[in-house]
Amino acid sequence: DYYTESREHSQVVLAGGGRARAAEVDQGVIERHGAPVVRCGAVTVHWSMYGFRKKSKQDHRLLDQIDLSLPPVEFPSQAVWMDLPGGILQPIAQAGHSVDRGGLHALEHAMIALAPSCCDLEAGELSCQHTRRDSDPNRYLLLLFECQKGGGGTAPKVFAQWE
């Protein structure tokens, strides 16, 4: 008895332009760290699956790791993201916590799960960068992108209700 986990990588390339606004946060946060900015605009999504892991249902130990050689998928879409000031991220990193691969990624998944409660959308319409590599230029952004090629209007809904 086993289950599988995909080994995949998505990278989102921001196209520039789009909409931007200051995030509605407590004034004290702005005074101490600067104003976070929420943005919404066109992106190109690069996604590839390079393998999967086979794990035991009983104790979750790794049974096998299979490599795949599949062509990457690339498509235009829409995204919504927040630029967080370094004054917010640096103390977390200095305390020894994983800002990009831990905190931001977990927060993106929480936002995807909660988005249907405030926007007219399904959680499956959104995704995030599941692996953040050192070379990813957006690794310190809180970023959600639309899974639909070309975008379906979900990102602007989340942009309007970000807070």
Buried (B, 14 or more C-beta within 10 A) or exposed (E): EBEEEEBBBBBBBBBEEBEEEEBEEEEEBBEEBBBBBBBBBBBBBBBBBBBBBEBEEEEEEEEEEEEEEEEEEEBBBBBBBBBBBEEBBEEBBEEEEEBBBEBBBEEBBEBBEEBBEEBEBEBEBBBBBBEBEEEBEBBBBBBBBBBBEEBBEBBBBBBBEBE
